[in-house]
């Protein structure tokens, strides 16, 4: 049985980023306004491994997909 909870905090941890709610809010504030034509994994602020993880999560409709979708939405408003 998989015991990982696929939250936004855990997504940031998986990406190797500070994952406290205030860290997440700060990251989103810094990188907000991602253009509509840019896919989340194409954003210039990801490392290659982070971008690949995000791309795989979406393409494979993995357990992380919902958290990635939430992050994508927050980066666009």
C-alpha positions, 0 to 999 in steps of 0.5 A, a space after each residue: 500500500 502506498 502511504 505517500 500523501 500527494 499534497 502541495 507540500 509533498 510535491 515541493 519536497 519531491 522537487 527538492 524545494 522548501 516545502 512549508 506553506 509560507 515557502 510555497 506561497 513565496 515561490 508562487 509569488 516570485 514565479 506567478 504569471 506563467 503565460 498561457 502558452 507555456 506548459 508548467 514543465 517548460 517554465 524557466 525556473 525549473 531544473 532539468 530534473 524538476 521539469 522532467 518530473 513534472 512532465 512525467 507526472 502529467 503525461 503518466 497521469 500519476 498520483 502527483 498529477 492533481 498537486 501539479 495541476 494545483 501548482 500550475 493553476 496557482 502559477 497562472 493567476 
